[in-house]
Amino acid sequence: MLETWFLRVAGNDPVMQALVAGVVIAGLNLLGALLVVVWRNPSQRSLDGALGFAAGVMLAASFTSLILPGIEFGGQNGLVEVIAGIALGVLLLDRADRWVPHAHVLITGRQRSDQTISEADLAPLLLFIVAITIHNMPEGLAVGVGFGSGNVAEGLSLMLAIGIQNIPEGLAVSVAAVNAGFDRTTYAALTGIRAGLVEIPLVLLGAWAVSVSGAILPYAMGFAAGGMLFVISDEIVPETHSRGNERVATLGLMLGVVVMLYLDVSLA
């Protein structure tokens, strides 16, 4: 049903399918960013649970939609090629993390009573946005690679996985912006646009690269998976376990794994 509808909208060209998927995941990030308008003061416990859920979705998708299909596609050398891609993805995200300092403490800040934004508030917020943007790169690439492989079901599975986890991520960035003193509605919209600007081109790049040369598919799948696994372990888990909410974050992660496994099997 979903696959039929998607093909009717996007057609049979993998690059066009990736473009439609990129718009979808960027739109879901915007939806998450705009939640701050109606969910005005989400508790830290709720945010940690939501981000844990996002981590679970990404964790399951990394294996079911990227690593295992990549090994299968690569044939005899698939395992080595996927492992090489994972190593490259981890290396890139590690270098990016060393370049961009962590500033996630902004999420925990209390909402300001005035609308004055100082340089002290703005600088860490910008670092936080840059860090989130960099971490969105392997996610967008993963969706593009999924559709570029020619397997629409795998591509849809990744689109849903990344789109679902983009909702709490968009909310987290909006909460950080509000805590820094930005206008709730205006900055929520800008946050969603920011996400789309980085994810859509990378979705297209992943689909185009794989469609031009199928030989890079196992490497590309491993690369995207490695980047996503790095983000889960280095960023999301430590952040959601640092304020006494590790139990709800863990339960959220387990729920995310189950939801993603269900989606993956139902779309197969």
N, C-alpha and C positions, 0 to 999 in steps of 0.2 A: 504493500500500500504506500508506504513512505517512499520507497525506491521508485515506484511508478510515478508518483507525483513529482519527485525531484527531477527525474529524467524528462518529464513533460515541461518543466520550467527551465532546466539548464541545458537540455539537449545531450548529445553523445560526445561532445568534445571535452576531453579531460580538463583542459585549461579553463573553459567556460564553466564547467562544473565546479572547479576550484574557486573561481571568482564568486559564484553564487554562495558557496560555502563560506568564503571569507566574509561576505556581507552578513551572513547569518551569525557567525561567531562574534563579529564586531558589534552587531546589533544586540546580541545577548549581553555583551560587556556594557553597552550603553544602558540596557535595562537594569543591570545590577547597579550601575552608577546612579541611576535615577531613583532607585529604591530609597536613597537617603532622604528624598522629598517626603515620602509617606511613612517610612520607618525612621523617625527623626532621631532617636537616641538608642541605637542598638547596643546592647550590653557587650562587654568584652567576651563573656562566656558564649554569647550567640555568634559573635564574629569568629571565635576560635573553632566552634563547632562547624560553622559554614565553610571555613577554610580547610578544616580537616576533611570535610566531605569532598571538597575540590581536589585535595591531595589523593583521596581514595579513587576518584574517577580517573585522574591522571595516571595513577599507579597501575590500575587494571588495563587502561588503554595502552600504556607503554608496552605491555607484554602481549595482550590479545590482538592488538591492531597494528603493532609495529615490529616488535622483536620476533615473535613466532612466525608471522607471515614473511618477514624479511629472510629468515633462515630457510623457510620453505622455498621461496622464490630463488634464492641463490644456489640451490642444489647442493652439490658436494662441498663447495667452498662457502656456503651460506653462513655457517656459524662464524667462521673467521672474518668474513666481510662485515657481518653485523657487529661483532665485537670491536672491530676496527672503527666502525662508525660510532659506536657507543663511546669509545675512548676519545674520539675527536669532539663529540658533543660535550662530554664532561670537561675536556681541556678548554674549550671555548668559553663555557659558562664560568669555569674557575677563573680564567683570565679576566672576564667581564666583572666578576664579583670583586676582584682585587682592584679593578679600576674604579668601580663605583662603591663607595662606603655604604654600609647598611644604615638605614635611617628609619626602620620600621617602628621605632618607639612612638612615632607620630600617631599611630592608630590608637594608642592607649591614652593620649592626651585628653584633657577635659575640654569641653566646648567653651570657646571664648565668649564672654559677654559683650565684647565690643567688636567692631568690624575693622579695627586697625591691624594692618599686616606689616610686621617689621621684617628686616632682613634676617633676623635670627629665626623667625618663623618660616620665611620663604626658602632659605637655603636648604634645610633638611627636607622640606617638602619636594623641592625639585630633584634632589638626590633620590628620594623615594620613588618618584614618578619615573626617572631614568632607569632605576633598578627594575621596576615592574615591567617597563617597556622592553628591556633586554631579556627578561625572563619570558616575555610573550613570544620571543622570536622562535624558539624551538616548537612552540605550540602551533603557530601559524604554519611553519614549515611542515610539521607532521600532517596537518590536514591536506596541504598541497600534495605531499608525497603520496598520501592515501589515495587521492583521486588520480594522480598521475600514474599510479600502478595499473589503472584500468579496472580495478575492483571497486565498483560503486558502493557495494555493501560495506566494505572496509572504510571507504571514504566517509560514508554517512555515519558510521560508528564513531570515527574520530571527530567529525563535525559536531555530533551531539555531545561527545565527551568534553571537548575543548569549550564548546558553547556553554554547557552546564557549569563547568568550573569557572568560566569567565564571569558568571553572575556574582558569586561572593567576592571574587577578586575586584570587580568594578566597584562593589559596595565598600570594600576595605579602603580603596584609594579615595573615594568620595568622603568617607568618614575622616580620613587623615586631612583632607583639604578643609573640611568644615572645622575641624579642631584647630587648624592653623589660622582660621579667621576668614576663609573665602565664603562667598555667597553660596548658599546651598544649591539652588536650582541651576544657576549659571555654570558653576564649576562642575557639577555632576555631568552636565551635557558635554563640557569640554573634555572631561575624563574619558567618556565613551568615544568621542571623536579621536582622541589621542590613541586609544587602543586600536581603532580601525586603521589608522594611518600606518601602523607598523605591521599589523597582522595580514591585511589584505595583500600588500606586495609580496610578503613572504609566502603566503599561500600560492600565489601565482608563480613565484620563483620555483617552489618545490614541485608543482605540477609540470611546469615547462621543462625543468631539468630532467626529470624522470621520463617524460614523454619523448624527449630528444634522445636520451641514451638510457635504455632499460638496464644497462650493466651497473649503473650507479644505485639502483633501487635498494639493494640490501644495505649498502653503506649509508644511503640517505635515511632509511628507516631506523637503522641503528643510531645515527647521529641525532635524529629527532628524539628518539627514546632516551638516549643518554642525557640530553639536555633537560628533558622533563624529569627524569629520575634525580638529577642533580638539584633541580629546583625544589623537589619534594623533600629531599634529605637535608639540604643545606639551608633552605629558607623556611618552608611552610611548617615542617615538624618542629624545629627549634622554636619558631615564633609562637606556635599554638600551644607549646608545652612550657612556656616561660613565665606564665602568670597564674599558675594553679588550676588551669582548666584542661590538664592533659587527659583526664578521663573522657570528658565530652568531646574533645578533639579526636581521641582515638576511636570513640564510637561513631563519630562523623566520618572518619576515614573508612571504617569497616562498612558503613552504609554506602559510601561512595563506591567502594569495590563491588559490592553486591549489585548496585544499580547499573554500573557499567558492564558487569558480566551479563546481566539480564538483557541489556540493550544489544550487546555484541551477539549473543545467541539468537535473540529474536530477529535481528537484521540479517543473520547469515543465510 
